[in-house]
């Protein structure tokens, strides 16, 4: 079996890789060749060592190879994909447990171009075409339906949301691209929470509720926890449009990836020429030698001219660095937050809500606050997706803690939305971003003070260490598109310095 | 040599232990007995295993032994003391590189009672007695002097500070002891930064500057970074008086520890009966066995009935836990912040500022913003103490980064305060709380949202694991007094459950 075929056997096509499969197994995806051979122990050499085989690291690796550089990729988990993962369904097939949706190519040009380059197609998420049913809003005990992005159930609240949106977009337009800390009002906006801004700038409970829900769904954190500047930077990085962040049609949730989002990483891995070593967490990076850098990992040591660290900053913090990193970077590593949540896909024999005229999309002031149709094209089963476990729930209810209670609470909520049929799913598939051994969490919800203090450090090269990962992107930070952009930026940095 | 004498040789009396001495050396302070014998490898058994030999862990160990329980203490560093450390001076003697001051026994009764119990004396910090000179204030280019705590150089600013203080103390009085998240306005106050409160509730630049400086000095963070509730909780935990936090006379900086603050831990260690194993970082805690808990550390494995983890939450986060910790605790571990700073003691042949009528205490709007006389009684040398490296400086200047620039900037500042003699120190002794391998940082400056989300988890026992450390204290959190209280509370929990 040739190496490319071996890779395909493990990662290609359907790529059924369990999220929690990090058990240190050796996998036939390293330089020593195929089969379940023992882990390599020798030294590897390359121009560039990439740490982290998520979308950002693998994109960086691909771009480096395209520029004629040799690359070794090291990955702690026994799978590629990072915060994207295809989880198996009991009855066959799979569903995304992490990052899933992409926007139109006019907005998320980086990830869309990469997908096209890899021969990966996208398709419209359900609920945008005519006849795909009504969205549902539950607010203060009353139900209403709507289509598109604009819930009309509370007109005053909606108007309040829209005036806030107009002001936020105006404020976001003052943010220079990728340098939020240089905005004229950066200090002001980074010194207050979103919640505080809402108290003095919004007029209705309904408007505050809608805005809070959007913030929660786009960051896995509450307005109470977040810097206003952080969110304005997200808007600026999304083409200046708040709608782009939360919308399905012509927004960041418009499309899905054929074969699942992890397939981007699987395809990137398939096309790599150099070694990709799985189940090999990096213990440290030594750049005390003036002409090279040495990376120690569980399964091999890599000597390279440059290193690209494509990890969430909390995961990057777990590596030892020699010499010590600059103090600013050390403090960034110590204090960069992570968002933690479960992504639940509830699987039913059919998408029964469609027969009742519902699209499956719900916004609600009762738990679980949001749901959407996440069924797979050509598959008879019906899937509803929702999220549990941001600080939001932690601070207010015990349901996060225990799996059975969590699932029961979600099913009860879905039954409130769609009736008792929702109580009898085939299964519930959880993407668990709280308890991953090698992934700190799913997002980076920044508190006040973080962006003006650490923003300009997060992507700043330190000698031979370059930083990728969606947290370092200037646009679409925290999205897959940002991951691609960050990987490409890091590859450009490296190649410019090596030519 | 008997064990007690061995311990004394290493830790007793002058206790000259370098802050950065964590090199994994074996030390004659473990169960295997004296000399530089190889590390023990066998199993140890005890009623209680304490992790962390700072003030909190060692207090917990002492109290457990006093209740008749057997104890093993494990410590990652090659010294005791945690965030208190006596650093050697080049010409002999030593100075504190970390926690240093204690308040009157009417306020900080826990640490004062423990010190008395250990036969440790305290003395008044310099500058409180008649004839010990004037404090100095530099603000907007003008110099003024004052005595006591009340700078009169900007009367309007002072009045503004005092009205803010009155309101904060009123607000703090609404906080139930040790349960800030249950205050009627907890959500409101935890959803805004101190900075935001200041903008709408203070009237003068001078007042805001004074308040910001006090916040910085008491938390190692800026008003921009901090939850208002977090600071109100500090005031509530300091007897309800803001002055108690920042004052020297009748406040938290009133007194110093004879022999240096690390001596509290050295004396606690001396009097322990059970083993104290240094240089033995814990890798994990396994409580999957229903009747005992197993603690794996570099030098030994401990089987105990209960464990007390007396570490900063970021350090506790580095241990592996089986079974996994509850999700709330995992997220706390991932997102609990740390303050990082250098504490600089600048050593001169004499306290030359005294001859000019100065006490050595400075508050200033030019770097380093604060200084104080930190000379040692009976020693001819003069010491000035100041702090560098909170996010404050990181966000605004490059001086934190490089040691030479940092020292030059501090000396220039001191020369601005006290004249050119300040440019010629004998040495500068740094307490470095940024780059410690086993200590995350010096404080826990909580951002908005943290306290209401995680406050009630931080001290909550998880099966056989109990949590100590000053972060878990209900009063004088972040102070040595809080560390003692937390250790005593954890020991009480353990003994109640074991009796």
Interface residues (C-beta under 8 A of the other chain):
Chain A: X187 X190 X191 X192 X193 X195 X196 X221 X222 X223 X224 X225 X314 X324 X326 X327 X328 X330 X331 X334 X335 X337 X338 X340 X389 X391 X394 X395 X400 X401 X434 X435 X440 X441 X447 X448 X449 X450 X452 X453 X454
Chain B: X187 X190 X191 X192 X193 X195 X196 X221 X222 X223 X224 X225 X314 X324 X326 X327 X328 X330 X331 X334 X335 X337 X338 X340 X389 X391 X394 X395 X400 X401 X434 X435 X440 X441 X447 X448 X449 X452 X453 X454
